[in-house]
Amino acid sequence: MRRALALLALALAAPAAAQQDERQAEAVARADAAARDRFVRAVAASGFVGSYLLYRGERRIAGGSAGAAVADRPGGFTAELVWPWASVTKQVLATMVMQEVEAGRLALDRPAAGYLPALGPGSPTIRQLLQYRSGLRNPEDSAPDAGGMPSFYTTGPGGVAWCVAGRGAAGGTPRYNNCDYIVLGALLAQATRTPLPVLFQRRIAGPLGLGARFIDPAAPSGPDISWPGGPSAGERQAMARFGGAGGIEGTAADLAAFDRGLLAGTLLSQGARTEMWHGDPAPGSMALGQSSFTARLAGCAAPVRLIERRGAIGRFSVRNVIAPDLGLSMVLFTNRGDDRFGEIRQGRGVTHQLLSAGACA
């Protein structure tokens, strides 16, 4: 008798539980739709031109594009377009470094020369490379080419040998320096005995199913590489020389999938991710390969913890922002420079405006 009553209670409870799950799913769908409407309206009001994606966890809240791919000409951006990731490459590189740290094959505070002897005695640590405290030469100081661009990226000497030659003392005040990540890329390749583009495919692109890759300027052009308003052959040649500091290209969807891989713990354990995302106030909230800070967003009751990685090469610019505690990620690509992106911490500009619309009611 008791068994029969228990089975009856379970039978009666099942429909109620199913109805509750259905109501919760409907509530989530309504909240997502409201966020999508806010976000799309904010994109239109902001004047942003380019491609955008907004995710909450695995749920795509909004995605699309705004404006013309070429100013004053018809034709917009499409989801299939391959964008230069510029310095978001550094965020990817930091992730691969932390994978090696987590496996016990690299140590953040050991002199990097232990893994890349070309750095010589008194070398910076891996952490110092990740936080721009290496003392390496800076490509921005290389002689300008005929067009005024630092020749490191175009016609002049480049690579690890240039970065290491005549380096100064490690430590001290951070100075943004692409050589730090070019050298990190070489260190990773030597430590893993794997070329950096292959390592990226094995550790990041392959597991996540991405089409992203390191730029190969010799690759044949195609609709996924050459597009109206996209990088020219000359621009791609220069971008390839950024290597580990800015040499990845991929779609907006590829970058959003990378963010979800970080949030879901697919790429790093929670401990390794926490270490990577720990912001040091001394160098401007610089974590390892990205910035970590809290900021007030319009409509949010409390400050929101944010992980931001910016990238810009010439007229191409990207903002990759993750709000870990909200499970939110936002990707913005433009070919109109980065003047309008603004500063999230100052509560101004397109990035703050769109993030507020997507994250806060």
QUIURGI-V339424 format. One record per residue. RES is the residue in three letters. SS is DSSP state (@ for helix, = for strand, . for the rest). Layout:
RES_SS + RES_SS
This chain:
MET_. + ARG_@ + ARG_@ + ALA_@ + LEU_@ + ALA_@ + LEU_@ + LEU_@ + ALA_@ + LEU_@ + ALA_@ + LEU_@ + ALA_@ + ALA_@ + PRO_@ + ALA_@ + ALA_@ + ALA_@ + GLN_@ + GLN_@ + ASP_@ + GLU_@ + ARG_@ + GLN_@ + ALA_@ + GLU_@ + ALA_@ + VAL_@ + ALA_@ + ARG_@ + ALA_@ + ASP_@ + ALA_@ + ALA_@ + ALA_@ + ARG_@ + ASP_@ + ARG_@ + PHE_@ + VAL_@ + ARG_@ + ALA_@ + VAL_@ + ALA_@ + ALA_@ + SER_@ + GLY_. + PHE_. + VAL_. + GLY_= + SER_= + TYR_= + LEU_= + LEU_= + TYR_= + ARG_= + GLY_. + GLU_. + ARG_= + ARG_= + ILE_= + ALA_= + GLY_= + GLY_= + SER_= + ALA_= + GLY_. + ALA_= + ALA_. + VAL_. + ALA_. + ASP_. + ARG_. + PRO_. + GLY_. + GLY_= + PHE_. + THR_. + ALA_. + GLU_. + LEU_. + VAL_. + TRP_= + PRO_= + TRP_. + ALA_. + SER_. + VAL_@ + THR_@ + LYS_@ + GLN_@ + VAL_@ + LEU_@ + ALA_@ + THR_@ + MET_@ + VAL_@ + MET_@ + GLN_@ + GLU_@ + VAL_@ + GLU_@ + ALA_. + GLY_. + ARG_. + LEU_. + ALA_. + LEU_. + ASP_. + ARG_. + PRO_= + ALA_@ + ALA_@ + GLY_@ + TYR_. + LEU_. + PRO_@ + ALA_@ + LEU_@ + GLY_. + PRO_. + GLY_. + SER_. + PRO_. + THR_= + ILE_@ + ARG_@ + GLN_@ + LEU_@ + LEU_@ + GLN_. + TYR_. + ARG_. + SER_. + GLY_. + LEU_. + ARG_. + ASN_. + PRO_@ + GLU_@ + ASP_@ + SER_. + ALA_. + PRO_= + ASP_. + ALA_. + GLY_. + GLY_. + MET_. + PRO_= + SER_@ + PHE_@ + TYR_@ + THR_. + THR_. + GLY_. + PRO_. + GLY_. + GLY_@ + VAL_@ + ALA_@ + TRP_@ + CYS_@ + VAL_@ + ALA_. + GLY_. + ARG_. + GLY_. + ALA_. + ALA_. + GLY_. + GLY_. + THR_. + PRO_. + ARG_. + TYR_. + ASN_. + ASN_@ + CYS_@ + ASP_@ + TYR_@ + ILE_@ + VAL_@ + LEU_@ + GLY_@ + ALA_@ + LEU_@ + LEU_@ + ALA_@ + GLN_@ + ALA_@ + THR_@ + ARG_. + THR_. + PRO_. + LEU_@ + PRO_@ + VAL_@ + LEU_@ + PHE_@ + GLN_@ + ARG_@ + ARG_@ + ILE_@ + ALA_@ + GLY_@ + PRO_@ + LEU_@ + GLY_. + LEU_. + GLY_. + ALA_. + ARG_= + PHE_= + ILE_. + ASP_. + PRO_. + ALA_. + ALA_. + PRO_. + SER_. + GLY_. + PRO_. + ASP_. + ILE_. + SER_. + TRP_. + PRO_. + GLY_. + GLY_. + PRO_. + SER_. + ALA_@ + GLY_@ + GLU_@ + ARG_@ + GLN_@ + ALA_@ + MET_@ + ALA_@ + ARG_. + PHE_. + GLY_@ + GLY_@ + ALA_@ + GLY_. + GLY_. + ILE_= + GLU_= + GLY_= + THR_. + ALA_@ + ALA_@ + ASP_@ + LEU_@ + ALA_@ + ALA_@ + PHE_@ + ASP_@ + ARG_@ + GLY_@ + LEU_@ + LEU_@ + ALA_@ + GLY_. + THR_. + LEU_. + LEU_. + SER_. + GLN_@ + GLY_@ + ALA_@ + ARG_@ + THR_@ + GLU_@ + MET_@ + TRP_. + HIS_. + GLY_. + ASP_= + PRO_@ + ALA_@ + PRO_@ + GLY_. + SER_. + MET_= + ALA_. + LEU_. + GLY_. + GLN_. + SER_= + SER_= + PHE_= + THR_= + ALA_= + ARG_. + LEU_. + ALA_. + GLY_. + CYS_. + ALA_. + ALA_. + PRO_. + VAL_= + ARG_= + LEU_= + ILE_= + GLU_= + ARG_= + ARG_= + GLY_= + ALA_= + ILE_= + GLY_. + ARG_. + PHE_= + SER_= + VAL_= + ARG_= + ASN_= + VAL_= + ILE_= + ALA_= + PRO_@ + ASP_@ + LEU_@ + GLY_. + LEU_= + SER_= + MET_= + VAL_= + LEU_= + PHE_= + THR_= + ASN_. + ARG_. + GLY_. + ASP_. + ASP_. + ARG_. + PHE_. + GLY_. + GLU_. + ILE_@ + ARG_@ + GLN_@ + GLY_. + ARG_. + GLY_. + VAL_@ + THR_@ + HIS_@ + GLN_@ + LEU_@ + LEU_@ + SER_@ + ALA_@ + GLY_@ + ALA_@ + CYS_. + ALA_.
